[in-house]
Amino acid sequence: MKKIVRVLACALATACVLSACGGSQSTAGNAQSAAGSQGGASGDNGEKITLTYWGYSRHNLDFVQARIDAFNEQNPDIEVVYEVMSDNYDNNLELAFQGNQAPDIFSVKGGSVVSYVKKGMAKSLDEYLTDEIKANHGDTLYLENINSYKGEVYSLTQTGNPFRLIYNKDIFERAGLDPEAPPTTLEEVRAAAKTITEKLSGEGVYGFAMNMKSAYSALFRSVDECAARSGLYPYNYDTGRYEFDGYAQVAKVFRDMYADGSFFPGAEGLDIDPLRAQFALGNIGMYMSGYWEVGVYDGQFPTDQNWAAAPMPTLTGEVLGKTDLNGAGVSDMISSSCEHPEAAWKFLEFMNDVDYLAEYQKEGYGLVVVPAVAEIAEPSDTYGSEYFTVRDDEYVRPAPPHRAGMALDGQTYWDVFNAYIMGEGSEDATAIVEELETRYNAALDAALEAGEFDPIVNS
C-alpha cells in the first residue's frame, strides 16, 4: 500500500454542466440525455444505445470529453453523453432517481460509495471484474466503505487528493510577508491574512477565502485537514467514537480570522468556482484546497498569478496526525436503473485503461492510485503539481462512518461549525461539542447495532 500512496494526488472528478434537474447542458453535440427512457438508453432492436454520464467537476472537462469522444467513435452502437452538475450534485441525483430520470453512470462524491449503495442507486461491479482489472488494481480494488461495501466493488479506484495551503507569492511580498516562508501554524495564517487585508484591501485584495455557501465543501478542504494534521479527528480511529473538542479548537481560529475581517467579502454566499476566479485575478492571498487546483489554473481559470502551495498548517506547527488522500478509491458507478449495464461497463473499462490513466496523471489532473499505472506513469510537469507531491503524513484512510452513509438526525458537523465560524448560531463551543458528540455517537451506535458497519478502529 505504501507504493500506492506515494503515487497518489488530485481529484478524479468527472464532468461539467447542469443536468435535467437543474438547468442542464450536455457536452455532446446533441441533446440525447436523461430526458429519454429510464436509465437514458435510447432503445432496443439494434438501435444505438445512449448512455448518460453525470459528474461534478470542471477542471478536467476537456481531457475527459476527448476520451469520451474517442469511445463514441470506436463504438458506433453506443453514445455516451457527458453532463456536469456544479451545484447540488447529490440532491439532483436523488431527484433524478425519484423521477425515473437517473443517469446510467455517475461519479461518486464525498469519498465513499456507501450512501449511494444504501439508497439503492448503484449496481455492483463484481460480475464484470476481469483478471486484468484485478491484477491492475491490486490491493486498491477492495477498499471497504470507500469503493466497496460489504465485500462488493461499486467503483474502480483511480486518483486521490492531498490538500495544501494555496497562496499568492506576489501578494505576500506586497504585504511585507516572506513568500518563501508560508505559515505553518493556524495562528500564523490568521496573522498573515490580517496583514494582507489591512495593507491591500483598499485595492480589493483580502487575506483569506473560504467558499462557505456550501458548508461541506468549505470545511472538508480546510478545517478537516488542518485538524487531522494536528492529530485531531472528529472520528477517533483509536476509540471508535466521535470526539469534537479538538476540531472545535481548529474551527475557532477560522472563526477569529472571519471576525478579524480577513475573509474575502461575501464568504457566506461564495462557491468554490467564484473563489477560484477571484484568486486567479489576484484578489485573494490564501485559501485551502486539493490537488485538483493544478488543473483548475491550467485550464478552467488560466492565470499568470505567481501562486504556490504549502503543507496544511496545524495548531502548533507540529505534525501530530495524518491527512486523508481525498477521493482515493472512488470514481464512477453504474446506476441501478441502467437498462444497458454491459454497455456501461464497456465504457468504464475504456475510462480505466492503464495508458489513459497514466496520461491523465502526466497532464496534471491527478496522481493515480492504481498500481499498474504507478509503474508506468510519468510525473506531471503542469505548473503547481510540484507542490502536491504526496508526503509521508498523507494516506488512504478508512472512511469514517459519517462519510460512509451513517444516518444522522439534525445538522452535520460541517453545517454547525460553518455557522460557528461566521458567528451565527451558538457561540458556546463546549455546548456545540457536547451536542454533536451526543448526536453522532447515538447515530453510530444505531448503525453498528443494525449491522450497517463493522466497528472502524485502528488495528
N, C-alpha and C positions, 0 to 999 in steps of 0.2 A: 504493500500500500504506500510505503514511503516514496517509491519510484513514481507512483501515480500522482501523489500530492505535489511533488516537485514540478510537475509539468502543467499544473492547473492555473487558470486565471481568466477571468472575463465571463460575461454572461452570454448564455445562448439565448437569445430572445428569439422571436420569430417573425414579426411582420409589422404592418403598419398602415392603418386606415381605420375608418369606423365601420362597424358591421350593421346588419339589418336591424339590430335592436337599438342603435343609437346614431343613425345617420351614417350609412356606410358607403364605402367606396372600395372598389376592387382594383388590385394592381394588374389583373389580367385585362386583355384588350376588350373583352365583352363582359356583360353583366350576369352571366350564368352563375348564380351563387345560392345562398341559403334560401332564397325565395322559391326554390324548386320543391321537389318532394322531400319528405323527411329524410335527413341524412345527406341531402344535397346531391344524390345520384340522379342522373338525367334520364335513365330509362333502361329497359332490358331489351331482349331480342336483338342483340348485336349492336345496339346503339352505343354511341360514345358515352362513357361514364364520366360524370363531372363530380369532382370531389372538392368540397370547400375546406379550407385550411385557415384557422384563426390563430393569430399571435398577438403580441402586445408591445414589441419594441421596434424602434425605427433605425437604430444605428447600423444595423446590418442589412437593411432592406434591399438595396440594390444587389448585394452579393447573393443573398438568399433567393431573390427573384430570378436572377440569372440561372441559378441551379434549377429552379422550378421550370423555367422556360426550356432548359435542356431536357428535363424529364418529359415534358409535354411533347417535345419534338421527337424524342426517341420512342414514345408510347402513344401513337396516334389514336388508340382506343380509349385513352384516359386523358382528361384535362383537369389539372389542379388549379383552382382559383384561390389566390392568396389574399387574405384580408387581415388588417391590423386594427386593433382597438386600443387606443391610447389611454382611455379613461374607463373606469368602472368595468374592467375586463371580466372579473368573476361574476359580478351581478348580471351583466348582459349575457354571459354564457349560461347562467342558470335560467334566465328568462327565455333564452333560445331553446333550451331543453324543454321547458314547460310549454312552449308554443309549437313544439314539433318542428323547429327550425334550427336544430343543432348542427354545427359543422361536423364534417366527417373526421377531421383531425384537428386537434387543438393543443396549444402549448400549455405547459404546467407553469403556474405562477405561485410563488411562495415557498419553494424548496421542498415540497412533498406532494406525492400523488394521492395521499390517503384520503383527504377530504373529497376529492373527485370520485374516488372508488366507493366511498361510503354513501355518496349521493346517487350511485348507480349511473354515473356519467361515462365511465371508462371501461374499455374492453381489455382483458388480459392478453398479453403478447406471447405467453408461454408456448402456445401451439405453433408459433411461427419461428421460434428461435432455432437457427441452424447451428451446426457445429462451428462454422466460420464465425458467426456472430459471437458465440460463446468463447471461442479462442481469442478473438479480437478484444473483447471486453474484460475477460479475466475476472478478477475479484471485484470489479466495479459493476458487474451485471446485476447482482442482487444486493442492493443497499437498503436494508429493511427500514420501512417508514420514510424512505426518501424516494426511490424509484420503484420499490417493491412493497407489497403489503401482504402479510400472512403467507409469505413464500412465493408469491406470484409477481412477475415483472409486468409493469404497466407503461414504462417508458425506458428508453435506452440512454445510458449515460453519454454525456458529451462534454460540457465545459463547466467551470466554476469560477467564482469571482473573489479575489482578495479586495479588501477595502483600503482606502487611503484618504489622508487629508490632502485635498487638491487646492493649490494656491497659486496666485499670480505673483511671480517674482518681481515684475516691474512695479506693481502696486506696493509690495513690501519695501522696495528701495525708495520709492517716492514718499512713503510714510516714515522713513528713517529706520526701518527694520532690516535685519540681515537676511537676505533672500537665500543664503546658503545655510541658515540655521533656523529651520522652521520649528514651530512649537512642538514640544514633546509631552507637555502636561496640558490638561484641560484649562487650568488657570492661565497658562501661557497663551493658549488660543484666545481666551477671553480678553487678556491684556492686549494682544495684537489686534484683535477685532476692534477694540475700543480705540486704540491709537489710529488705526486706519480710518475709522468713521469720523473721529474728531478732526483729523487733518484733511480728509478728502471728500467728506460728504457734500461739501459745497460744490464739488464737481460731479456729484451723482454717484460717488463710489462709496460702498459700505463694506464693513469688515467681514461679515459672515452672512451666509444664507442657508435657509432650510425650506424645503418645499412642503410646508405644513398644511396645505389643503388636504393632503392625504396623510393621516397620522402614521399608518403603517409604512408608507413609502418614505416618510421623513425620518422616522426613528430607527427602522431596521438598518439603515445605512449610516447611522451616526451614533445615537445613544447606545443601541445594542452592541455595536462593535467596540466602542470605547469602554463600555462596561466589561465586555468579555475579555478584552486585552488587559484589563485591570484585575482580572480574576473574579469578576462579579457577574454572575449569570442569573437571569430571572428564574431559570430552572436549574437547580443544583444537581449535577450529574453524580455527585458522591452520595447525597442523601435521597435522591429521587423525589424531592419536594420543591415547591415554589417558594422562593425567598427574594423579596423585592427591596430589601433595605439598601443593599449596595447599588442597585440600579437607580434608586431614588437619589443617592449621593451624586451619581453622574448626571442625572437629569437636572439637579439643582444648579450645576454650573451653566448648563444651557439656559435655564430659567434666568439666572443672573445676567447672562450675556444678552438675552432678549430685553430684560429690564434696563440694561445699560443703553439701549437704543442702537445696538451694534448690528442688528439683523437688517438685511435688505428690506426696504419698506414693502408692506403688503404680504408678509410671510404667511399670514393666515389663509390667504387665497392663492398662494403660489404653487403651481405644479412644477414638476421636475423639468419639463422642456422649456418653459419660460425662464426658469432659473438658469438653465444651461445657456440660453440665448443671451442673458444678461452677463454671464461670466465670459462668454465669447466676445462680448463687446467691451470687456474691461471694466465692468461696473461692480464686480464682486471680488473681494480679497481672498476668501476661503470658503470652501464647503466640503462635505464628505460624501464619497460615493465609491462605486466599484470600478473594476477594470473596463467595463463597457464604455466608460467615458472616453477611452482612447479612440474607439470607433466613432463616437459622437462628434469629437472635434476634428476627426479626419474627414468625415463625410456629412453628417447631419447638420452640424453647426461649424463649418470651417472657420478657423480663427488664426490670427497671427499673434495672439497674445503669448507672452513668454511664461507659460504655465509649467508647474512641476507638481510632484506628488510625494508625500512623506508618509511613513508609518503612522497608523492611528495613534493619537495621544492617549495617555492614561491619566488616572487621577494623580499619581505620584511621580510619574516618569519611569517607573519600573514596569516591566512586562511580567505580570503575575498569572496570566492566563493565555489561552489560545483563542484565536478568532476563526470563525467558520468561513470556508470557501463557499460562498453563497451560490446556490443553484446547482452545486455539484451533484450529478446523478439524475437530474430531471431534464427532460426535453419535451417531446411531443407524444400525445396519446391518441389512440383510435377511439372515437366516440362509440358508446354502447349502442347508439341508434344508427350507426353507419350501415347502409344497405350493401356496401361492397367492401367488406373488410380486407379481402385478399388484395384488391387494388390499392387500398390504403396502406397495407403492409408493404407492397411493392414500392410505393413511394417512400415510406420510411426507410427501407433498405437503401434506396438510392441516396437519401439525405444523410445516411450514416456510413457512406463509403469512406474507407480509410484515407484515400488520397484527397477526397473533397474536404474532410475534416482537417487534414494536415494543411491544406491551402487556407482554410478558414482561420487557423491559428497563425499562419505566416502573415496573413493580411491584417492581423491585429484585432480580430473580432473576439478572440478568446483562446486561452490555453486549454487544450483538450485533455480530459481525464482518461480517455480510452488508452490502455497500454499499447496496443498496436500502432496507434497514432503517435504516441510519445516516442516510439522508436525511430520514426522517420521524419517527424515534423521539425522544421527549422524555426528558430525564434523569429518573432516579428521585428521588422525594422521601422514600423509605424511610430511616428513621434509620440512619446509618452509611455509606450509599452515598457520601456526600461525601468520605469518607476514601480512597476507592478510585479516584479519577479517574486515568486512565491517564497515566503520566509518559513523558517522552522516553526514559528508560532502560529501558522495557518494550516488548517487541516480539514478533512471531511468529517464533520461532527455528526453523530447520530441525531436525527431530527427529534427535538423535544416534543412532548405531547401537544402543546399548543400549535406547533407547526405541522402536526400530523393528524389534524382533523378532530381534536378533542372538543366536544361540545361545551360551550360556556354560556352561562346566563349573564347578561349585562355587557357592559363595555369591555373591550380588550384593554390590556395594559398600555398598548400604544395610544389608544384614544385618551385614556386617563392622563398619561404623562404628557401627551401633546397639549392638552388643555392646561396642565400644570405649568409647563414651560412658558406658555403665553399668558400666564397669570389669570387663567379662567378656572372656575370650579374651586375646589378646596385648596387652601394654601398650606394645610397641615400635612406634611409629608409622612409623618408617623401614622396618621389616620388613613392616608391613601395606601400605605404599605399593608396595614392590617386588613383593610377591606379587600385588597387584591389577593392577598395570601389566603384569606378565608374562601373567596370565590374560586380561585384557581385550584386550590388543593381539594375543595369539595368536588369540582369537576373532574379532577384527576382520579380521586377515589371512585367516583361513579364509573369512569371509563375503565379503570382496572377491574372493578367488580363485574362489569358487564363483559369482560374479556375482549374489549376493543384493542387493548395494548398489553404487551408484557411490560413489566417494570423496566424503565430505561435508566440504568445506572452504570457507573463505571465498574468494570470487572477487575 
